[in-house]
């Protein structure tokens, strides 16, 4: 209503304080030495849906906002296709700092950064968590299965102390390299509205089996490209299939 006072939810205040006090100045791993800025995450602290990718790329490191490159534009389009906007969801990454040359996250970096992600989940309490690509899926599921095997298969879990429905998806970047992948992404995204309703039921039902301790992710079979702004989007794709 016009003229009504704008109130911030307690969840928003808690998330802002967590980012300010624990994430934005984090020096838990050596990635802090080469970053431009921390990419904590963005979107609604009251979101029912949370998207988790791999790590910031070149553009994200410059802007401090996740998914602002070509993969981010595709993600925006996929969200629009199911009636959602960025402001309706929360978007984060496994790593909050950009790895050099957009290489794959290393196990020690994931271990250092995962408490930040788990705390974000605990504060936001999303009913549905969509993991984008291998690293996010393996970390949050606690399972070794790759994204090609588990995409589009929902799994009730407890993450960050919260019951939720995990929904693995291909990283949007995959469709930038394999255009046939776009149809698969659109098909998997089309199920999200229904899954939000189902996930709300999972949350109401109480805790699900907890996530086991995450195992280190396997290295990408391809070497990352040379460091360069123009190659940033390309490097982001490695290891996502």
Phi and psi in degrees as a GROMACS rama.xvg file:
@    title "Ramachandran Plot"
@    xaxis  label "Phi"
@    yaxis  label "Psi"
@TYPE xy
-60.6837  135.986  UNK-2
86.6496  -10.8652  UNK-3
-72.6616  143.992  UNK-4
-66.4851  142.409  UNK-5
-89.9637  120.571  UNK-6
-108.223  142.172  UNK-7
-98.0909  134.809  UNK-8
-68.8267  154.536  UNK-9
-59.1605  -32.5427  UNK-10
-65.0446  -40.5953  UNK-11
-63.1423  -42.9018  UNK-12
-65.5116  -39.1001  UNK-13
-67.1984  -41.7487  UNK-14
-66.1692  -42.8335  UNK-15
-60.796  -43.1216  UNK-16
-65.7368  -39.6471  UNK-17
-62.9531  -46.4326  UNK-18
-60.5927  -45.074  UNK-19
-64.6686  -44.4827  UNK-20
-87.7228  -22.8809  UNK-21
-128.116  -23.0297  UNK-22
-105.956  -50.3417  UNK-23
-64.2513  -25.4913  UNK-24
-110.408  18.6015  UNK-25
-62.0233  135.999  UNK-26
-130.637  33.2561  UNK-27
-68.7184  -22.908  UNK-28
-141.3  166.316  UNK-29
-63.2112  -13.9343  UNK-30
-60.4889  -23.5984  UNK-31
-63.6292  -23.0873  UNK-32
-75.6976  -23.9368  UNK-33
-113.166  -0.0372362  UNK-34
-78.0118  157.342  UNK-35
-83.1076  -44.074  UNK-36
-160.867  161.199  UNK-37
-75.4596  140.663  UNK-38
-109.999  88.0462  UNK-39
-70.5611  -41.657  UNK-40
143.931  166.546  UNK-41
-152.472  157.096  UNK-42
127.064  -158.931  UNK-43
-87.0162  124.61  UNK-44
-65.6685  -16.1549  UNK-45
-102.706  18.1344  UNK-46
-63.9456  142.621  UNK-47
-84.4631  -17.2167  UNK-48
-124.992  133.995  UNK-49
-123.485  134.372  UNK-50
-108.388  133.89  UNK-51
-126.171  117.883  UNK-52
-100.715  -156.837  UNK-53
-92.354  -64.2488  UNK-54
-164.341  158.775  UNK-55
-63.6434  148.425  UNK-56
-104.298  -164.514  UNK-57
-57.6653  -50.1041  UNK-58
-69.899  -37.2277  UNK-59
-65.4271  -40.0078  UNK-60
-62.2921  -31.8779  UNK-61
-80.2882  -35.3594  UNK-62
-96.8391  -23.1907  UNK-63
79.7374  11.1843  UNK-64
-119.972  132.562  UNK-65
-72.976  147.769  UNK-66
55.8347  62.4899  UNK-67
-115.218  -2.30923  UNK-68
-86.0109  -155.919  UNK-69
-63.6423  -38.8339  UNK-70
-63.7935  -34.9937  UNK-71
-67.3999  -38.7507  UNK-72
-63.4401  -38.636  UNK-73
-67.681  -39.7162  UNK-74
-60.2705  -42.3318  UNK-75
-57.3658  -43.118  UNK-76
-66.3892  -38.1305  UNK-77
-66.4115  -39.596  UNK-78
-64.4066  -44.5513  UNK-79
-59.5441  -34.2516  UNK-80
-66.0427  -18.9844  UNK-81
-114.327  17.8972  UNK-82
79.722  23.5614  UNK-83
-119.489  156.886  UNK-84
-123.114  168.531  UNK-85
-56.8034  -36.7025  UNK-86
-67.4165  -14.5603  UNK-87
-89.2062  -16.4458  UNK-88
-124.294  175.827  UNK-89
-121.554  133.446  UNK-90
-119.319  129.744  UNK-91
-144.2  -178.966  UNK-92
-132.797  161.814  UNK-93
-61.1124  -47.7083  UNK-94
-101.01  143.583  UNK-95
-97.4135  -8.35742  UNK-96
-123.196  148.965  UNK-97
-74.0979  126.922  UNK-98
-70.2717  146.932  UNK-99
-55.3619  131.099  UNK-100
65.4584  13.9116  UNK-101
61.1892  29.7444  UNK-102
-66.3205  169.805  UNK-103
-63.6418  146.664  UNK-104
-60.7742  141.835  UNK-105
-93.3535  152.18  UNK-106
-51.9804  -41.5317  UNK-107
-66.3986  -34.4809  UNK-108
-68.6639  -40.3583  UNK-109
-63.4735  -43.672  UNK-110
-62.4082  -37.9538  UNK-111
-69.1236  -34.3197  UNK-112
-97.0234  -20.4745  UNK-113
-60.6752  -30.7612  UNK-114
-60.0565  -31.8928  UNK-115
-63.2272  -46.0202  UNK-116
-65.7668  -44.5868  UNK-117
-63.3625  -35.4381  UNK-118
-69.5431  -37.6382  UNK-119
-59.747  -43.7014  UNK-120
-61.1779  -42.8351  UNK-121
-63.7187  -34.0265  UNK-122
-78.5035  -47.3514  UNK-123
-73.6578  -36.4037  UNK-124
55.0786  55.4529  UNK-125
-69.5784  144.675  UNK-126
-74.2862  -30.4724  UNK-127
-132.159  129.262  UNK-128
-115.914  117.94  UNK-129
-99.1524  114.02  UNK-130
-90.0643  136.011  UNK-131
-110.212  100.952  UNK-132
95.3961  179.708  UNK-133
-65.503  -49.0684  UNK-134
-63.1824  -47.1138  UNK-135
-65.9094  -39.9165  UNK-136
-65.4905  -45.4433  UNK-137
-68.9873  -37.3238  UNK-138
-65.743  -50.2772  UNK-139
-80.082  -25.1096  UNK-140
-85.1003  -24.9548  UNK-141
70.8961  19.1241  UNK-142
-122.731  155.156  UNK-143
-84.5607  -7.70628  UNK-144
-61.5403  134.159  UNK-145
-77.3934  164.998  UNK-146
-65.1482  -30.1437  UNK-147
-62.8566  -28.8792  UNK-148
-86.0653  -35.9519  UNK-149
-109.439  -2.12327  UNK-150
-59.5179  141.431  UNK-151
77.1071  5.74931  UNK-152
-111.881  108.239  UNK-153
-75.3674  153.605  UNK-154
-146.026  116.177  UNK-155
-67.0438  132.309  UNK-156
-147.247  173.843  UNK-157
-119.393  120.278  UNK-158
-130.191  131.273  UNK-159
60.7772  29.4005  UNK-160
78.0234  7.45144  UNK-161
-119.933  133.236  UNK-162
-68.1402  136.192  UNK-163
-156.218  170.21  UNK-164
-110.798  120.269  UNK-165
-91.0681  133.403  UNK-166
-133.882  97.3364  UNK-167
-72.0412  138.048  UNK-168
-134.6  153.103  UNK-169
-62.092  146.494  UNK-170
-65.5341  137.259  UNK-171
-54.5398  -27.4633  UNK-172
-60.5472  -28.0606  UNK-173
-59.6279  -36.0057  UNK-174
-72.9445  -18.26  UNK-175
-73.7284  -23.192  UNK-176
-102.741  -30.1859  UNK-177
-128.53  96.2967  UNK-178
-61.2717  -27.1961  UNK-179
-63.8578  -21.1587  UNK-180
-68.7845  -22.0021  UNK-181
-60.8461  -40.5362  UNK-182
-63.3321  -38.5846  UNK-183
-65.5701  -43.3035  UNK-184
-61.6166  -45.2871  UNK-185
-62.0773  -39.7168  UNK-186
-65.3063  -43.4824  UNK-187
-68.4671  -39.8872  UNK-188
-64.3447  -32.9579  UNK-189
-61.6075  -20.4131  UNK-190
-85.0079  -11.2198  UNK-191
-60.1855  -46.1008  UNK-192
-55.9976  -42.9728  UNK-193
-65.1286  -40.1372  UNK-194
-67.3781  -31.9075  UNK-195
-59.9569  -44.0968  UNK-196
-64.4599  -42.5528  UNK-197
-66.9373  -39.8178  UNK-198
-65.1528  -34.9915  UNK-199
-60.0087  -33.5912  UNK-200
-70.8741  -36.3367  UNK-201
-63.4719  -43.6659  UNK-202
-63.1669  -42.0054  UNK-203
-66.5212  -28.8435  UNK-204
-75.0632  -17.0573  UNK-205
107.146  -173.409  UNK-206
-62.0435  145.034  UNK-207
-106.372  176.426  UNK-208
-55.3965  134.577  UNK-209
-67.7091  157.967  UNK-210
-74.9342  129.809  UNK-211
-68.865  167.117  UNK-212
-58.2032  128.698  UNK-213
-66.701  138.521  UNK-214
-91.213  150.366  UNK-215
-57.7978  138.553  UNK-216
-74.0546  148.586  UNK-217
-70.9951  146.575  UNK-218
-68.4951  154.298  UNK-219
-65.9174  141.399  UNK-220
-72.7155  -10.6706  UNK-221
-114.537  142.022  UNK-222
-74.1105  147.485  UNK-223
-70.0959  152.019  UNK-224
-73.3868  170.186  UNK-225
-64.081  150.872  UNK-226
-65.8674  121.464  UNK-227
-170.748  141.422  UNK-228
-54.0498  -41.0588  UNK-229
-67.4199  -24.7082  UNK-230
-94.1009  -0.201798  UNK-231
-58.7442  -45.0875  UNK-232
-65.2647  -36.596  UNK-233
-64.0097  -45.1159  UNK-234
-62.4008  -30.7656  UNK-235
-65.0079  -20.7449  UNK-236
-82.3654  -22.4441  UNK-237
-61.4046  137.442  UNK-238
75.5823  14.6567  UNK-239
-97.5686  -5.51829  UNK-240
